Amino acid sequence: MRITLPLLCLGILFSYFPSFVSAQDLCGKADGAFSISPSEGCAPLIVKITNQLSNSIDVSYNFDYRGQANPGYSGDLPSYQYNVPGTFTILQKAFLSGGTIAYKCNKATVFETRVIGAQYSSCGGGKIVMTLIDNAILKAYDQVEIKWGDKETTTWTKGGSLTFEHNYTSVATPPTVSITGLYAGGKACDKGRVNSLPITFERPQLNEIQTSAVEMRSDGTVRLTYKGVAGIPTNIQYSTDGTSFTTSGTRSSGGTQPYDIKGLNKDQVYKVRLSSEDLCAGSTETLPITTMTLSGNTADGANSLKWNQYGDASQFEGYDLLRDGTIIKSFTAIGETSYTDEDVECGTFVEYQVVAKLKDATSTSAPVGIKVETGSAKPIGGGSVSVLDKNSVAIKAKVPGAGPNTSFELSIERAEAGSTLFKKIITLYNQSDYIDNNAKTSELSYCYRMSYENSCGQKVPVSEPICTILLNKNLTTLNWTGASPIMGGFDEYNVVQTGSAGASQDIPVQKNTSYTVKLNSQSDLEYNFLIKAVSQDGDFESLSNIINYRRSAGVFVPDAFTPNGDGFNDILEAKSEQLQSFNISVMNRWGVVVFHSDDIAKGWDGTVEGTSAPVGYYYYKMTFVDDINQTVEKSGTFMLLR
């Protein structure tokens, strides 16, 4: 039994696996039958499987058979997808109706399509060095096509150098390099996927070296303000023709710093640039900046100015013309190169400069000084009066040609509104602003007029009066004076409403001189109001005094009064400021009405039909409509004393 039983078991095993053969025989047996389509192509490749056995009972496949003794199988799949490249053996295993097992092998070739890796470095300017990464992906292809993004193409062939140099003529727009693996010889796959590699021109240090300002000075010195990088040699260069540049000096210091190019002609146009050595020992230059020249003359009380057209339209953004350091005119067209300044006075000396505004810098001319010797005095160009507080008024005037080098006398006169009697309150020397601190701005409107004398002794007549805005309140209506507070007029008044919570609102009311307050139960409890007027050119503003307004204020009735004829507390008066309607009835202790009024300004004098009412307690009832349209009823008692 010990011998027979194992032999018997072994015989059973052999009979249970009648087709067991070595691994080498699975593909060698040709009794199976199936086809694949396609048999080769680009990854990912979908292979369609077609079983060609008519007597098969069960069919399964191994899609990557490598000679295993007992490979795993998938079911009878109609297709299979290969995602990676390689040559794969597909093994068919089929159980036939006769009880046997059939095998069959076919091969599928999948070509590499993954992107080819590459690295690059930039050494300044437009030069880059690129290296293809040598790995299995690269080795799978026959060639590599490199499109540099500037309409130039390089082709690498297997076995060639993996490093390439390329020079871009323009670095204004970063290009993208396309790298594609190619197959030769009519293979089922012609190319792989494209690797899009963005190129950044790595000039981190050289890009920082830039000029921010160029200024021509009166002595022919050109002052550059530029940013350097420590350790990077930078040449400061200039040219008269924009082609041949002369190096004035070399700096290697970092940070923002000035540099003076001396000995030049202030009336000559120059181009100035910085030239730095890049990381590949090449030269990188900044865009040249054109210096500005300015000339001028005076005639007939006006100054005529001319300057050169800026040399590079691609950098240009505009011109600013300055008079005594203040911009008087801006220009946006590169061809606008002249201006006549008529806002000058006889005897004044002014300095002009023109500034070319560029994308990343400015170019300023040397100053040109002009003294006006002729012309007549011009009228005051504008002015305003504005309430500052309960005692102060700010007076402003626009004196023609006023500036740091101008000499003039400005006289200011004042009168109370409605009066024709003006009195001089101040003469200012070379000043055009004044604060009158001797006013009662909540009680009166004040009118002012001005005149001046220029440094040639020419005088102008006094201006038309301009008057402060006086604001008053009558119940829920705001009223204000209508005399103009701004010389030359204005477009409209604005009611400025500021709540106790801090929110402010401008309410336009055209040229009206009254406004009814519009509030509701959601409004703030308290508001400040003032009136504002602004000149048509926006240069002058006038504000009125401030009025305080409490929403839905109640009615006050005293608890006693003494109608004894002493002139003090002789009338029982209800007091309130913001009612739309009102009525009150006074009754004696028996309920008889002894007084009635619909006018809050009309009180009870303590008489009944001309006879003094007796001393004692009386009752009152009142009804009123407040400023937010609420009807309120109120009652109480008071004492009549004598």
C-alpha positions in Angstrom: 0.0 0.0 0.0 2.8 2.4 0.8 4.1 1.9 -2.8 1.0 1.5 -4.8 -1.0 4.5 -3.5 1.5 7.1 -4.6 1.7 5.6 -8.0 -2.0 5.6 -8.2 -2.2 9.2 -7.2 0.5 10.1 -9.7 -1.4 8.4 -12.4 -4.5 10.4 -11.5 -2.6 13.6 -11.7 -1.3 12.8 -15.2 -4.7 11.9 -16.4 -6.3 15.1 -15.0 -3.8 17.3 -16.8 -3.4 15.5 -20.1 -2.0 18.6 -22.0 0.6 19.6 -19.3 3.8 20.5 -21.3 6.8 22.6 -20.6 6.7 26.4 -20.9 8.6 26.3 -24.2 5.8 24.2 -25.8 2.9 26.6 -25.2 3.8 28.9 -28.1 5.2 26.0 -30.1 1.8 24.3 -30.2 -0.1 25.6 -33.2 -3.4 24.0 -32.6 -5.1 27.2 -31.4 -6.3 29.9 -33.8 -6.9 33.7 -33.3 -6.0 36.9 -35.0 -5.1 40.4 -33.7 -5.6 43.7 -35.3 -3.5 45.8 -35.5 -0.4 43.9 -34.7 1.7 47.1 -34.1 1.1 50.8 -33.5 1.6 53.8 -31.2 1.1 53.6 -27.5 -1.6 53.5 -26.2 -2.5 50.7 -28.6 -5.9 48.9 -28.6 -5.6 45.4 -30.1 -8.7 43.7 -31.3 -8.8 39.9 -30.5 -10.7 37.5 -32.8 -11.0 33.8 -31.9 -10.9 31.6 -35.0 -11.6 28.2 -33.3 -15.0 26.9 -34.3 -15.1 24.1 -31.6 -13.9 26.0 -28.6 -15.8 25.7 -25.3 -13.8 28.2 -23.3 -11.2 30.6 -24.4 -8.9 32.9 -22.4 -5.8 34.9 -23.1 -2.5 36.0 -21.4 -1.5 39.4 -23.0 2.0 39.5 -21.8 3.2 35.9 -22.0 6.9 35.5 -21.0 7.3 31.7 -20.9 5.8 31.1 -17.5 4.9 27.5 -16.6 1.5 28.5 -15.3 0.6 31.9 -16.7 -2.5 33.7 -15.6 -5.3 34.3 -18.1 -8.0 36.8 -18.8 -11.4 35.9 -20.2 -12.4 35.9 -23.8 -11.9 39.7 -24.2 -12.8 41.4 -27.5 -9.8 43.8 -27.2 -6.9 44.8 -25.0 -5.1 48.1 -24.5 -1.3 48.4 -24.2 -0.3 51.7 -22.5 3.5 51.2 -22.5 5.8 50.4 -25.4 7.3 47.0 -26.1 6.9 43.7 -28.0 4.2 41.6 -26.3 3.3 37.9 -26.7 -0.4 37.2 -26.6 -1.1 33.5 -25.6 -4.4 31.9 -26.4 -5.7 28.9 -24.3 -8.8 27.2 -25.6 -10.7 24.2 -24.2 -12.0 22.2 -27.2 -15.2 20.1 -27.5 -13.1 17.0 -27.8 -11.7 17.4 -24.3 -8.3 18.8 -25.4 -6.6 22.1 -24.8 -5.3 24.2 -27.7 -2.7 27.0 -27.5 -1.7 29.8 -29.9 0.7 32.8 -29.7 0.7 36.1 -31.6 2.9 39.1 -31.1 1.9 42.8 -30.7 4.5 45.6 -31.1 3.8 48.8 -29.3 5.9 51.9 -30.1 7.0 54.5 -27.6 5.1 57.7 -27.6 6.0 59.3 -24.3 7.5 62.8 -24.4 11.3 63.2 -24.6 12.8 65.0 -21.7 15.1 67.9 -22.1 16.9 70.5 -19.9 18.1 73.9 -20.8 20.1 76.8 -19.4 20.2 80.5 -20.4 23.3 82.5 -20.2 21.9 85.9 -21.1 20.7 87.6 -24.2 18.9 85.2 -26.5 21.3 82.3 -26.2 20.2 79.0 -24.6 21.9 75.6 -24.4 19.6 72.5 -24.4 20.4 68.9 -23.6 18.1 65.9 -24.4 17.8 63.4 -21.5 19.4 60.1 -22.5 17.0 57.4 -21.3 15.0 54.5 -22.6 12.4 56.9 -24.0 14.9 58.7 -26.2 16.6 55.4 -27.3 13.2 54.2 -28.6 13.0 56.9 -31.3 15.1 57.1 -34.5 15.1 60.9 -34.6 14.0 64.0 -32.6 12.5 67.1 -34.1 13.2 70.3 -32.2 11.1 73.4 -33.1 12.6 76.4 -31.3 9.5 78.6 -31.5 11.1 81.2 -33.8 10.4 79.3 -37.1 13.7 77.5 -36.9 13.9 73.6 -36.6 16.7 71.2 -35.6 16.6 67.4 -36.2 18.6 65.0 -34.0 19.4 61.5 -35.4 20.1 58.6 -33.1 23.8 58.5 -32.2 24.3 62.2 -32.5 25.2 64.7 -29.8 22.5 65.4 -27.3 23.5 69.1 -26.6 22.3 72.0 -28.8 22.9 75.7 -28.8 20.4 78.2 -30.1 20.3 82.0 -30.4 17.1 83.9 -30.4 17.2 87.2 -32.1 14.4 88.6 -30.0 13.9 88.1 -26.2 10.8 90.3 -26.0 8.4 87.3 -26.0 9.4 84.0 -24.2 9.2 81.2 -26.8 8.0 77.6 -26.3 10.2 74.8 -27.7 8.4 71.7 -29.2 10.3 68.4 -28.9 8.9 65.4 -30.8 10.3 61.8 -31.1 10.2 60.4 -34.7 10.3 56.9 -36.3 11.9 56.2 -39.7 11.4 53.4 -42.2 7.6 53.4 -42.6 6.8 52.0 -39.2 3.2 51.7 -38.0 3.9 54.6 -35.6 5.5 57.8 -37.1 6.0 60.0 -34.0 5.4 60.4 -30.3 3.7 63.0 -28.2 5.0 66.6 -28.2 6.9 68.0 -25.2 6.2 71.7 -25.0 9.0 73.4 -23.1 8.5 77.1 -22.2 11.8 79.1 -22.4 12.6 81.8 -19.9 15.5 84.0 -20.7 17.4 83.8 -17.5 18.9 87.2 -17.1 17.9 87.8 -13.4 20.8 90.1 -12.7 21.1 91.9 -16.1 17.4 92.6 -16.2 17.7 94.5 -13.0 20.2 96.9 -14.5 17.9 99.7 -15.8 17.8 103.5 -16.1 14.9 105.2 -14.3 15.6 108.8 -15.0 17.8 111.0 -17.3 18.1 114.8 -16.7 20.0 117.3 -18.7 21.3 120.1 -16.5 22.1 123.8 -17.4 25.9 123.2 -17.3 25.7 120.3 -19.9 25.8 117.5 -17.3 23.5 114.6 -18.0 22.5 113.0 -14.6 21.5 109.3 -14.9 19.6 107.6 -12.1 19.9 103.8 -12.6 19.9 100.5 -10.7 23.1 98.5 -10.9 24.0 95.0 -9.7 27.0 94.4 -7.5 29.8 92.7 -9.4 28.3 93.2 -12.9 30.4 95.7 -14.9 28.1 98.3 -16.4 29.3 100.9 -19.0 27.5 104.2 -19.1 27.4 105.3 -22.8 26.1 108.2 -24.9 25.7 108.9 -28.6 24.7 111.8 -30.8 23.5 109.6 -33.7 22.2 106.5 -31.9 24.7 104.3 -33.6 28.2 105.0 -32.4 28.3 105.1 -28.5 31.0 106.5 -26.3 31.7 105.0 -22.9 31.7 107.7 -20.2 32.6 105.4 -17.3 32.1 101.9 -15.9 30.5 101.0 -12.6 30.2 97.6 -10.8 28.3 98.7 -7.7 24.8 97.7 -6.9 21.6 99.5 -6.0 20.0 102.7 -7.2 22.6 105.4 -7.8 23.4 108.5 -9.8 26.0 109.0 -12.5 27.0 112.3 -14.2 28.1 112.5 -17.8 29.9 115.9 -17.9 31.0 118.3 -20.6 28.0 117.8 -23.0 26.0 120.5 -24.8 22.6 121.1 -23.1 21.1 122.1 -26.5 22.3 118.9 -28.2 20.1 115.7 -28.2 21.9 112.6 -27.0 21.0 109.0 -26.6 22.1 107.4 -23.3 22.2 103.7 -22.5 23.8 101.1 -20.2 25.9 98.2 -21.5 26.5 95.2 -19.3 28.4 92.0 -19.8 26.1 89.0 -19.8 26.8 85.5 -18.4 28.2 84.2 -21.6 30.7 87.1 -22.0 28.4 88.8 -24.5 27.1 92.4 -24.2 23.6 93.3 -23.2 22.4 96.9 -23.7 19.4 98.7 -22.3 17.1 100.6 -24.7 18.6 104.1 -25.3 16.9 107.0 -23.6 16.8 110.3 -25.6 17.7 113.5 -23.8 15.3 116.5 -24.0 16.1 120.0 -25.1 13.9 123.1 -24.5 14.0 126.6 -25.8 11.7 129.6 -25.3 11.1 133.3 -25.9 8.6 136.0 -24.7 6.5 138.4 -26.8 3.2 140.3 -26.3 2.8 139.1 -22.7 3.1 135.3 -23.6 5.9 132.8 -23.5 6.5 130.5 -26.5 8.2 127.1 -25.9 9.6 124.4 -28.2 11.2 121.0 -27.5 12.6 118.1 -29.5 10.4 115.1 -30.4 11.3 112.1 -28.3 13.4 109.6 -30.3 11.6 106.2 -29.7 7.8 106.0 -30.1 7.7 102.5 -28.6 8.9 103.9 -25.2 6.9 107.1 -25.3 3.8 107.8 -23.2 3.6 111.6 -23.0 5.1 115.0 -22.2 4.7 117.1 -19.1 5.5 120.9 -19.3 6.5 122.3 -16.0 6.5 126.0 -14.9 8.4 126.7 -11.7 8.2 122.9 -10.9 4.4 122.6 -11.4 2.8 120.8 -14.4 0.9 123.4 -16.5 0.1 121.2 -19.5 0.4 117.5 -20.4 0.6 116.1 -24.0 0.0 112.5 -25.2 1.0 112.8 -28.9 4.7 112.4 -29.6 4.6 115.1 -32.3 3.2 117.8 -29.9 6.4 119.8 -29.3 5.4 123.4 -28.7 3.2 125.4 -26.4 2.4 129.1 -25.8 2.0 130.0 -22.1 -0.3 133.0 -21.8 -0.8 132.7 -18.0 2.1 135.0 -17.2 2.4 138.6 -16.0 4.7 141.4 -16.9 7.8 141.6 -14.7 7.6 137.9 -13.7 10.5 135.5 -14.1 9.5 131.8 -14.7 11.5 128.6 -15.3 10.2 125.9 -17.6 11.2 122.2 -18.1 9.8 119.5 -20.3 9.6 115.9 -19.1 9.2 113.0 -21.5 7.3 110.2 -19.7 8.4 106.8 -20.8 7.3 103.3 -20.0 10.0 102.7 -17.4 11.8 106.0 -17.1 11.6 109.8 -17.5 13.8 112.2 -19.5 13.9 115.8 -18.3 15.3 118.9 -20.1 17.5 121.5 -18.6 15.5 124.4 -17.2 14.8 127.5 -19.3 14.2 130.8 -17.6 12.2 133.6 -19.2 11.4 137.1 -17.8 8.2 138.7 -19.2 8.8 142.4 -20.1 5.7 143.3 -22.0 1.9 142.8 -21.9 -0.9 144.2 -19.8 -2.2 143.0 -16.4 -4.8 140.2 -16.8 -7.9 140.0 -14.5 -7.9 137.6 -11.6 -8.5 134.1 -13.1 -10.7 132.8 -10.3 -11.5 132.8 -6.6 -13.7 131.6 -3.9 -14.8 132.1 -0.3 -15.6 129.2 2.0 -16.7 128.9 5.6 -14.1 127.2 7.8 -15.8 127.4 11.2 -18.1 129.8 13.1 -15.6 132.6 13.0 -13.4 132.0 9.9 -13.7 132.4 6.2 -11.1 131.1 3.7 -10.5 133.4 0.7 -8.6 132.1 -2.4 -7.6 133.8 -5.6 -6.0 132.7 -8.8 -3.5 135.5 -9.6 -2.3 135.3 -13.3 1.3 134.1 -13.5 1.6 133.6 -9.7 4.6 131.5 -8.8 7.7 131.3 -6.6 9.5 133.9 -8.8 6.5 136.2 -9.2 6.0 139.5 -7.3 2.5 141.0 -6.8 0.3 142.6 -4.2 -3.2 141.3 -3.6 -5.8 143.5 -1.8 -8.9 142.0 -0.2 -12.0 144.0 0.7 -15.0 142.9 2.8 -18.7 143.9 3.2 -21.6 142.3 4.9 -24.0 140.8 2.4 -26.5 143.3 1.1 -24.1 146.2 1.8 -22.3 148.2 -0.8 -19.7 149.5 1.7 -16.5 147.5 1.2 -13.5 148.0 3.4 -10.0 146.8 2.8 -9.1 144.1 5.4 -5.6 143.0 4.1 -2.9 143.5 1.5 -1.0 140.3 0.7 2.5 140.2 -0.8 3.1 137.3 -3.2 0.3 135.4 -1.5 -3.1 134.5 -2.9 -4.8 132.7 0.1 -6.1 134.4 3.3 -8.2 133.4 6.3 -10.5 136.1 7.7 -10.9 135.2 11.4 -13.3 138.1 12.2 -16.6 136.8 11.0 -19.8 135.3 12.4 -20.5 132.8 9.7 -23.6 131.3 11.4 -25.3 134.8 11.6 -24.2 136.7 8.5 -23.1 136.2 4.9 -19.9 138.2 4.0 -19.0 139.4 0.6 -15.4 139.9 -0.6 -13.7 141.4 -3.7 -10.1 141.5 -4.7 -7.6 143.4 -6.9 -3.9 143.1 -7.5 -0.9 145.0 -8.8 1.9 143.1 -10.7 5.6 143.7 -10.5 5.4 146.1 -13.5 3.2 148.4 -11.5 0.1 147.4 -13.6 -3.2 147.3 -11.6 -6.4 145.6 -12.3 -9.9 146.8 -11.1 -11.5 145.0 -8.2 -13.3 141.8 -9.0 -17.0 141.2 -8.7 -18.0 140.3 -5.2 -18.1 136.7 -4.0 -20.2 135.9 -0.9 -20.2 133.2 1.7 -23.1 130.8 1.8 -25.3 131.4 4.9 -27.4 128.4 5.8 -30.5 128.5 8.0 -33.2 126.1 9.1 -37.0 126.6 9.2 -38.6 123.5 10.7 -37.8 120.8 8.1 -36.7 123.2 5.4 -33.1 124.4 4.8 -32.6 127.8 3.2 -29.4 129.6 2.1 -28.3 132.8 0.5 -28.0 132.8 -3.3 -25.1 135.2 -4.0 -22.3 133.5 -5.9 -19.5 132.2 -3.6 -17.2 131.4 -6.6 -15.7 133.8 -9.1 -17.0 132.9 -12.6 -19.9 130.8 -11.3 -20.6 127.2 -10.7 -22.9 124.5 -12.0 -25.0 123.6 -8.9 -25.3 123.4 -5.2 -25.0 120.2 -3.2 -26.6 119.6 0.2 -24.0 117.6 2.2 -25.9 115.4 4.7 -23.7 113.7 7.4 -25.4 111.3 9.8 -24.4 110.7 13.4 -23.2 107.2 12.3 -20.6 108.9 10.1 -22.1 108.3 6.6 -22.1 111.3 4.3 -24.2 112.0 1.2 -24.0 114.7 -1.4 -27.5 115.7 -2.7 -27.5 117.8 -5.9 -30.2 120.5 -5.9 -29.2 122.5 -9.0 -29.3 126.2 -8.4 -32.1 126.1 -5.8 -31.6 127.8 -2.5 -33.8 125.7 -0.4 -34.2 122.0 0.5 -36.7 120.0 2.5 -35.1 117.4 4.7 -36.3 113.9 3.8 -35.9 111.4 6.6 -37.7 108.3 7.9 -37.8 106.1 11.0 -34.7 104.2 9.8 -32.6 107.4 9.5 -29.9 108.4 12.0 -31.2 110.3 15.0 -29.0 113.4 14.2 -27.6 115.0 11.1 -25.3 117.8 10.2 -26.0 119.7 7.0 -24.0 122.1 4.9 -24.1 123.5 1.4 -21.3 123.0 -1.1 -20.6 124.7 -4.5 -17.7 123.7 -6.8 -16.3 125.7 -9.7 -16.8 124.5 -13.2 -13.1 123.6 -13.6 -13.0 122.0 -10.2 -10.2 124.4 -8.9 -12.4 126.1 -6.3 -14.9 124.9 -3.6 -17.1 126.9 -1.2 -18.8 125.5 1.9 -21.5 127.0 4.1 -21.8 127.0 7.8 -23.1 123.8 9.4 -26.6 123.3 10.6 -27.5 120.5 13.2 -30.7 118.7 12.7 -32.3 116.2 15.1 -34.8 113.7 13.6 -38.3 113.6 15.1 -37.6 116.2 17.8 -40.4 116.4 20.4 -42.4 119.4 21.7 -41.5 121.1 25.0 -44.1 122.6 27.2 -43.1 124.3 30.5 -44.6 123.0 33.8 -45.4 126.6 34.9 -45.6 130.2 33.7 -46.2 133.6 35.3 -48.4 136.0 33.2 -47.8 139.0 35.6 -46.6 141.5 33.0 -43.0 141.6 34.1 -41.8 140.6 30.7 -40.4 137.2 31.9 -42.2 133.9 31.3 -45.5 135.8 30.6 -46.6 133.4 27.8 -47.2 129.7 27.8 -45.3 128.6 24.7 -44.8 125.1 23.2 -41.4 124.9 21.5 -40.2 122.7 18.6 -38.4 123.3 15.3 -39.3 120.5 13.0 -43.1 120.1 12.9 -45.2 119.9 9.8 -48.5 120.8 11.7 -49.5 121.5 15.3 -52.5 122.3 17.5 -52.9 122.7 21.3 -55.9 123.1 23.6 -55.7 124.3 27.3 -58.5 123.3 29.7 -59.2 124.2 33.3 -59.8 121.6 36.0 -63.5 121.3 35.0 -62.5 120.4 31.4 -63.5 123.7 29.8 -61.3 124.8 27.0 -59.8 128.2 27.8 -57.3 128.4 25.0 -56.7 126.8 21.5 -54.0 127.4 18.9 -53.0 125.9 15.5 -49.8 127.9 15.4 -46.9 126.8 17.6 -45.6 130.4 17.6 -48.8 131.6 19.3 -49.0 130.9 23.0 -51.5 131.5 25.9 -51.2 134.8 27.8 -53.1 133.5 30.8 -56.4 135.3 30.0 -59.9 134.0 29.2 -62.0 136.4 27.1 -59.8 139.3 28.3 -59.9 138.4 32.0 -57.0 137.0 33.9 -57.5 133.3 34.5 -57.3 132.1 38.2 -54.1 130.7 39.6 -53.9 126.9 39.6 -53.3 123.8 37.6 -54.4 123.5 34.0 -54.4 120.7 31.5 -53.3 120.7 27.9 -53.7 118.3 24.9 -51.8 118.7 21.7 -51.5 116.9 18.4 -48.6 117.4 15.9 -47.1 115.8 12.8 -43.3 115.5 13.0 -40.7 115.7 10.2 -41.1 112.0 9.4 -44.9 112.2 9.0 -45.7 110.6 12.3 -48.8 112.0 14.1 -48.1 112.4 17.8 -50.6 113.1 20.6 -49.3 114.5 23.9 -51.0 115.8 27.1 -49.9 117.1 30.5 -50.4 119.7 33.2 -48.9 123.0 34.2 -49.2 125.6 36.9 -50.4 129.2 36.3 -48.7 131.5 38.9 -48.8 135.3 39.4 
